[in-house]
Amino acid sequence: MDPVAFSIGPLPVRWYGILIVTGIILGLIYLIFQGKKEGYDSEVWLDFLLIALPLGFIGARLYYVIFNLDFFMNNPDQIINVRGGGLAIHGGILVGLIVTFVFISKKKLPVLKTLDLLAPAVLIAKALGRWGNFFNQEAYGFEVTAETLSWLPEFIKEGMFIQGAYYHPTFLYQSLWNIFIFLLIFILVNSKFYRPGRGLACYLIGYSIGRFYIEGMRLDSLYLGGLRIAQLVSGAMIIAGIAVFYYTLNKKPKIKN
């Protein structure tokens, strides 16, 4: 499995970067089209991405560095070596949420409605970005037999044959789960059951349930003591999602034109 798609002179262009950028573009397209229906100016999303993307990237890297501090204290030159791997999505989400709330406040946008629009866009980007893990042959699960993966297309099965053994394609499980939650939110926000904030609640609860379960299969988890950090964060996000959903129970339904 070659993680490099092509090279521009001496500079290799990796599939991971291509897929992440493509996912971001698709998420932006979703925001523009869905936002127009809700009266949002397209430039709002461009302004947001210019701020949120670099800060979210830094947050994802810092999160990974903090929970691998022993290694990076001994190898400080590797802190900025992102090409060597090491981005934690929960770090990006946490920083992204802070940036989002500040941005919404500055622009005087409706908080819950804006978060309901952003949540599916994030899922689109993450669903595609997970395929970058496939090309890097990383973020996979525990060892399995070839028969266990017999239901998969041959190219995925071959990609999961790493150093003489087959492994669970947890990247695929997470990608498919992200797509499923995206569809669930899309249906919800266009239904009579929608209240501002329920898209966000569905994201926090739905995404985190899948991440909690799939994280238990992975071999590269970050730990705090004997606990997987991603599972702890997922548990906190589920609780937050339940709180948001409870808050929406007193909200009036969205009036459809």
N, C-alpha and C positions, 0 to 999 in steps of 0.2 A: 504494500500500500504506500503510494508516494504522496506525502502531504503537500508537495509543491505542484501547483497547477501549471505554471510556466515561469519563465524568468525574463526580466527586462534587464539586459546586460548582466551584471553580476548580482542583481537584486532578485531573489526568489520571491514569487507571489504564491502564497499558500492558499489552499482550499479553505482553511479556517477563516481567514480574513475575507475572502470572497463571499462566503456564505453568511458571515455576520453582517457585512455591508448590504448584501442583497436582502437579508431579513429586515434590516433597519429601513431600507427603501420601501419594502412592501408594507411595513408597519406605518410608515409615513403616508403612503398612498391611502391606506385604510383611514387614517386620521383625517386626511383632507376631505375624502368623500363623505365619511360619516359626520365629520364636524360641520360640513356645509349644511347638512340636514338640520343641525341643531343651532345654526346661526353663527358658527365660528369662522373667523377669517383664517385663510390658509397660512398666512404669514406668522400667525401665532405659533403654529406647530414648528415651523422652521426656526423661529427664535428660541423655542424651547429645546429643540434638539441640539442647537449650537452650544447651549449651556449644559444640558443634562448629559449628553454623550461623553464628553471628556471627563466630567466630574464622576459620572457613573463608572467609567473605565478605571479611573484612579481608585475609586472606592472598592471595586472588585479586586484590584491588585493588592491594595493595602490590607483588605480582609484576609487574603491568602497569605500575605507576608506575616501578619500578626500571629496567625495560628501555625506558622512554620518558622517562628522567630529564631529558634536555635540554629537552624540551617542558615538563615540569612544574616545572623550576627557573625557567623564564621565565614560567610560568603557575601559581603555587602555589595560586591560588584554585580551580583545576580538579581538584586532587587528590581532593577529596571530592565532586566532581560526577559521581557514578556514573551518574546519569540520562543523561549525555552519552556513555555507553559506556565500556568498558574494564575487563573482568573476565577474568582468565586462569585457566582451569580448573586448570592444573598448579599454580599457586600455592595454590589452594584444596585440592588433593589433598595437597600437601606439608605444609601447616599441619594439614590434617585428619588426616594420619597421626600427626603428633606428638601432637595432642590425643587421638586414639584410643588410642595406647599409654599415655598418662598416665591416661586414664579407665579403661582395662582394668586397669591396675595398681592403681588406687585401689579399684576395685570387685572386684578379685580374680577376674576372669572368665578363662576359657580363651582364650588369645590367638588361636590359629589358627582355632578354631571361630567366635569372634566376628568375626574379619576375613572369614571365609567367608560369614557372614551379611550383613555390611555391604556387601561388594563388589557383589552383585546389586542391592541397594537404591540404591546410588550410580548404577549403570547406568540404572535406571529413571528417576531424577531427571534424569540428563544426556540421556537419549533424548528426553524431553519438553521439557526446557529448550532444546534445540537449535532447536526451532521458534520460540523467541523471536528467534533470529537471523534467521529468515525474515521475521518481521513487522517487524523493524528494518532489513531489507535490508542485512545485514552478514555477515561471515565467509563470503563466497562465494568461488568459485574463478575461474580465468581465463576469458577470453571464449570463447564457443562460438557456433556457428550455431543458428538456430531448429530445424533438423532434428535436431541432436544431442539436443535436449530434447523431441523429439516423443513419446517414450514416457511422459512425465510427465503427470499431470492438468493441465488447462488453468490452474487457479488457481496452481499452483506455477510453471508456465512463465511466466505473466504476472508473478508476483512476482520472477522472476529476470531480468526485462527492466528494467534499471537504466540510466538516462541514455543511452538509445538503443542499448543492446547487451544480448545475453543472456550469462549467466554460469553456470558450473557450480554447482548447488545443493549445495555441500559440507556445509551444515547437514543436508541430507537423508541424505547418505551416512553422516555420523557418527551420526545418529539411528538409522538402520537397522542400522548396525554395532553400536551399543550394545545394541539389542534382540537381535541375533544372539548376542552374547557373553553376555547375560543368560540366554538360553535354554540356551546351552551349559553355563553354570555350574549352572543349575537342574537340568538332566539329570544332570550329573556328581555333584553332591552328593547326589542321590537314587539313585545307582547303586552297584553293588558295587565300582566302581573308586575310590570316594571315600576319601580320607585327609584328616585335618585339615590345612588349608593349601592343598589343591589348588584350592579355589574362588578363593582369593587369587591363586595362581599363574596360573590361567586368566585372571583379570582383568588382572593386570599384563602378561602376555604378549599375550593376545588384544586387549584394548583398545588397547594401545600399538602393535601391528602396524598396526591400522586407522588410528590417529591419525597414525603416521609417514607412511603412504602418502597419506592425505587432506591432511595438512598441506602436502605438496609441491605441491598444487593451489591452495592459498589465496593470496590477494593481500595479506592483512593480517598476515602472520606477524611475530612479534618475532624480531630477529636478534641474534646475538652474533658480531661480525666478519662473515663471510660465511655463517655457519651459522644455520639456523632453530633457535631455542631449543627449541621444542616437539618437534622431531625428536631433539635431543640428550637431552632428558628422557625421551622415549619409548624411546630406545635404552637408557638407564640402567634404566628400568622393566622392559624385556624381560630384561635381565641379572639383575635382582633376582628376577623371576618364575621364571627358570630355576633360580636358586639355591634358591628356596623349594620348587620342584617336586623338585629333587634331595634336599632335606632330607626330603620326605615319603616317599621311596622306602623308608626304614627304618621307617615308621610302620605300625602294624597297621590293617587295614580296619575301617571303622565297622560295628558290629553292628546290623543292622536288626531291629526287632521284628516 
